[in-house]
């Protein structure tokens, strides 16, 4: 094996998450949390693997407030107070925490202007716009089918 080629890593808690392999080897390599395989090399997660980092991202994106923040930001840049007014029922703490998660995941861009009082704006990154479009399809489907869903709930 060449010195710079990635080393095969045995299956671990990440399950079938894959990293680039040797081009001469048709089987995908599995990655682990071991520092020898950088997370940046992860090509695809496995949501069904207990410790795959994709689960945490899924939790952030599909949480009640995550979904609403992502869809709200599709309309453009918003300040914290604008988001809080737009998303009825969210507490300041939960809005702040969810924005931090989405920012850490690379979906939300936070810009703080050095003025008094503080002026902070939130917008979507290109990756955030991509996931937000997917989430909006889900929310649109729910809104369009609410009558059918409520009918099934009442019948059940």
Steps between C-alpha positions, in 0.01 A plus 500: 500500500629847413606724782237765422212261433227482767516200728201271534323552830293222651126553545425697816225697664460708186370195318505536124624859485755501219821677411684511170676173433784374289393547137611142427282366781131479409385472861432813701705559810330552831599778732510526875536772754871421498716803422670307218194560279404867497128573521539727196553185291157368591305463176167372625355450844279219622205628702428148621843467664467598865802730521513641148533880515225529240245428775589815690469708184163336427386594850602864448334528159179315586441640846183708528695825513767391251239438231329834561826697508623345176172570322480857638854578382410397144330842481834674562708646780332552837596646835447293815193696606345465152546123511350483848191692390465292183530166680214510747555319828879471493680616812803725476714220644384236250532737205853591604602137561354377171665783304834405659453134398410593143793741483739232628365258237577754228138578407463847652727801470506736799629853452545720807554869433718691749238754602306588814243361546620173344381431146512133396367360174439140399487362147543167323829377364492324161486167686224641722298609198531150357371327816236770555350432157469132595343585836257742332372216280414310818330798665307582181379139479382510863315828451339381174389169651399620845132424439575141398737452793246637751237272348725197553572611858129533574424162344780326689 
